[in-house]
């Protein structure tokens, strides 16, 4: 617990897969948005554990929620998936091509976990979702996204096999690149870390987040965490954390999103409440 910060996790029952969790999270997000189901014109699902290689999990969710007006597709950026999905959605909305986009982050890592390995403790199953729409409110101020193939063998999962992770590689890479992404987006929009009210990060481990907080010089009290209850839910971490902490935020607060995933993929974003 001292190094991971994890005390418990959620594991899907037999028959509960990514489309099932994603459908429930997506339905909750649409209901919370006040929109009608027919208003959703795009679905982006970030997942590393799709139900099938084809059709996409997004298409399955589209069918189950009867989102008849929505184009649907999956993206794969592992733990960075939801952040990358938000970036794609924001661009589509800014361009005027689409109006209301449902972004879902979902993973069921229990299906690709070797429970005899020590690194089985890091992951849990979960999903979260958000609806993005054009608004006069501030919203997203900027994104920085990166991919780095150096030491990409730090986390691997081949077809039909369980994941294999090198925890030292994950720690070293995360503490190296997350500050790069964070400073990158702050510099891009002319802000400093002192302007940030809350950091909403992916939840790899408490050790990584504590050390990253020290590197970027942000008080740990500003770093939102819930890995103690859910562990690392991969693409589900940021939307689940955002849902649980939203009540803390007030108008004008600056939120900093940051994530790193296998590949490596990583990035950061600034959002004004």
C-alpha positions in Angstrom: 0.0 0.0 0.0 2.9 2.4 0.8 4.2 2.3 -2.8 1.0 1.6 -4.7 -1.6 3.5 -2.7 -4.1 0.7 -3.5 -6.2 -0.8 -0.8 -9.0 -2.3 -2.9 -10.2 -2.7 -6.5 -13.3 -3.6 -8.5 -13.3 -6.7 -10.7 -16.0 -7.5 -13.3 -18.2 -10.6 -12.9 -18.3 -13.2 -15.7 -20.1 -11.7 -18.7 -19.4 -8.1 -17.7 -17.1 -6.7 -20.4 -15.9 -3.3 -21.8 -19.1 -2.7 -23.7 -21.2 -3.4 -20.7 -19.3 -1.1 -18.4 -18.9 1.5 -21.2 -22.6 1.4 -21.9 -23.5 2.1 -18.3 -21.0 5.0 -18.0 -22.1 6.4 -21.3 -25.8 6.3 -20.3 -25.0 8.1 -17.0 -23.1 10.8 -18.8 -25.8 11.4 -21.3 -28.5 11.6 -18.6 -26.3 14.0 -16.6 -25.7 16.2 -19.7 -29.4 16.9 -20.1 -29.2 16.0 -23.8 -31.4 13.5 -25.6 -29.9 10.2 -26.8 -30.6 11.3 -30.4 -28.5 14.4 -29.8 -25.3 12.4 -29.6 -23.6 12.5 -33.0 -20.3 10.8 -32.2 -19.0 8.1 -29.8 -15.3 7.7 -29.0 -14.3 4.7 -26.9 -10.8 4.6 -25.5 -10.0 1.0 -24.5 -7.3 -1.6 -24.6 -9.7 -4.5 -23.8 -12.3 -4.4 -26.6 -15.0 -7.0 -26.5 -13.9 -8.2 -30.0 -11.4 -7.1 -32.6 -14.5 -6.3 -34.8 -16.9 -4.7 -34.4 -15.5 -1.9 -32.3 -16.6 -1.5 -28.7 -18.0 1.9 -29.7 -20.2 0.3 -32.3 -21.5 -2.2 -29.8 -22.3 0.6 -27.3 -23.9 2.6 -30.0 -26.3 -0.3 -30.8 -27.1 -1.0 -27.1 -27.8 2.6 -26.3 -29.7 3.1 -29.6 -27.6 6.1 -30.5 -28.8 6.0 -34.1 -27.4 9.4 -35.1 -23.8 8.8 -33.9 -20.7 7.8 -35.8 -18.7 5.4 -33.5 -15.0 4.3 -33.3 -12.4 3.1 -30.8 -9.0 4.5 -30.0 -6.1 2.7 -28.3 -3.7 4.7 -26.2 -3.9 2.5 -23.1 -3.8 4.7 -19.9 -3.7 7.9 -22.0 -6.8 6.8 -24.0 -9.4 9.0 -22.4 -7.2 12.1 -22.6 -6.4 11.4 -26.3 -10.2 10.8 -26.8 -11.0 14.2 -25.3 -8.5 15.8 -27.6 -10.1 14.2 -30.7 -13.6 15.2 -29.5 -12.5 18.8 -28.8 -11.1 19.2 -32.3 -14.3 17.8 -34.0 -16.5 20.2 -31.9 -14.2 23.2 -32.5 -14.3 22.5 -36.3 -18.1 22.4 -36.2 -18.3 18.9 -37.8 -20.0 17.4 -34.7 -22.0 18.9 -31.9 -22.3 16.4 -29.0 -19.6 13.8 -28.5 -19.7 11.0 -26.0 -16.2 10.0 -24.9 -15.9 6.8 -22.9 -12.8 5.4 -21.2 -13.1 1.8 -20.2 -10.9 -1.2 -19.5 -11.4 -4.7 -18.1 -7.8 -5.6 -17.3 -8.9 -8.6 -15.2 -9.2 -10.4 -18.5 -5.6 -9.9 -19.3 -4.0 -10.2 -15.9 -1.8 -13.1 -14.7 -2.9 -13.3 -11.0 0.3 -15.2 -10.1 2.5 -12.2 -10.9 3.3 -9.4 -8.4 2.2 -6.7 -10.8 -1.4 -8.0 -10.7 -2.0 -5.7 -7.8 -1.9 -2.5 -9.9 -5.1 -2.8 -12.0 -8.8 -2.8 -11.5 -11.8 -2.8 -13.9 -13.8 0.4 -14.5 -15.3 2.9 -16.9 -16.1 6.6 -17.0 -17.6 8.9 -19.6 -18.2 12.5 -20.5 -20.2 14.4 -23.1 -18.5 17.3 -24.9 -20.6 20.0 -26.6 -20.0 23.4 -28.0 -20.4 26.0 -25.3 -19.8 29.7 -24.5 -18.1 28.7 -21.3 -14.2 28.5 -21.2 -13.8 24.7 -21.2 -10.5 23.3 -22.7 -7.7 25.8 -23.0 -5.2 23.5 -24.7 -3.7 20.0 -25.1 -0.2 18.6 -25.6 0.0 15.0 -26.8 3.2 12.9 -27.3 4.3 9.4 -28.3 7.7 8.0 -27.4 8.8 4.5 -28.5 11.9 4.5 -26.4 11.8 1.5 -23.9 8.3 0.6 -25.2 8.8 -2.9 -23.9 8.1 -1.6 -20.4 4.5 -2.7 -20.8 3.4 -5.3 -23.4 0.3 -7.4 -24.1 0.2 -9.7 -27.1 -3.0 -11.1 -28.7 -4.6 -13.7 -26.4 -2.0 -13.3 -23.7 -1.8 -11.5 -20.3 0.1 -8.2 -20.0 3.7 -8.1 -18.9 5.0 -5.0 -17.1 8.4 -3.8 -16.0 7.5 -1.6 -13.0 10.9 0.0 -12.9 10.5 1.1 -16.6 7.0 2.4 -15.9 8.2 4.4 -12.9 11.2 5.9 -14.7 9.3 6.7 -17.8 6.3 8.2 -16.0 8.4 10.5 -13.8 10.4 11.6 -16.8 7.7 12.4 -19.3 4.7 13.5 -17.3 6.5 16.7 -16.2 7.4 17.3 -19.9 3.7 17.0 -20.9 2.6 19.2 -18.0 5.1 22.0 -18.6 4.4 21.7 -22.3 0.7 22.5 -22.1 1.3 25.2 -19.5 3.9 26.9 -21.7 1.6 26.6 -24.7 -1.1 28.7 -23.1 1.0 31.0 -21.0 0.3 29.6 -17.6 2.5 28.3 -14.7 1.9 25.5 -12.2 0.9 28.1 -9.7 -2.2 28.9 -11.8 -3.4 25.3 -11.5 -6.1 24.7 -8.8 -6.3 20.9 -9.2 -4.3 18.1 -10.9 -6.5 15.4 -12.3 -4.0 12.7 -13.2 -4.1 9.1 -14.4 -3.7 6.8 -11.4 -0.6 4.6 -11.9 0.6 4.5 -8.3 0.9 6.9 -5.3 4.7 6.8 -5.6 4.7 8.0 -9.2 2.1 10.8 -8.5 3.9 11.9 -5.3 7.3 12.1 -7.1 5.8 13.9 -10.1 4.1 16.4 -7.8 7.6 17.2 -6.3 9.2 17.5 -9.7 6.6 20.0 -11.0 6.4 21.7 -7.6 2.6 21.4 -7.0 1.3 20.8 -3.5 0.2 17.2 -3.0 -3.1 18.5 -1.7 -3.9 19.7 -5.2 -3.4 16.2 -6.7 -6.6 14.3 -6.8 -6.4 10.5 -6.2 -8.8 7.6 -5.9 -6.5 4.7 -6.6 -7.0 3.5 -3.0 -10.5 2.4 -4.0 -10.2 1.4 -7.6 -6.5 0.8 -8.4 -5.5 1.7 -11.9 -8.5 1.4 -14.2 -6.4 2.4 -17.2 -8.6 4.5 -19.6 -11.2 4.7 -16.9 -9.0 6.5 -14.3 -9.4 10.2 -15.3 -13.2 10.1 -16.0 -13.9 8.2 -12.8 -11.7 10.6 -10.8 -13.3 13.6 -12.5 -16.8 12.3 -11.6 -15.9 11.8 -8.0 -14.2 15.2 -7.5 -16.3 17.5 -9.6 -18.2 18.7 -6.5 -15.0 20.3 -5.3 -14.6 22.6 -8.2 -16.0 26.1 -8.6 -16.4 28.4 -11.6 -13.0 29.6 -12.9 -11.0 26.8 -11.4 -8.1 25.6 -13.6 -7.9 21.8 -13.9 -4.8 20.1 -15.2 -5.3 16.6 -16.7 -2.2 14.4 -17.3 -1.7 10.8 -18.3 0.8 8.3 -19.5 0.1 5.0 -21.2 2.0 2.1 -22.8 3.6 2.8 -26.1 4.6 5.3 -24.7 1.7 7.7 -25.1 1.4 10.7 -22.8 -0.1 14.1 -22.6 -1.7 16.9 -20.6 -4.6 19.3 -20.9 -5.9 22.5 -19.2 -9.6 22.9 -18.5 -11.3 25.9 -17.0 -14.4 25.1 -15.1 
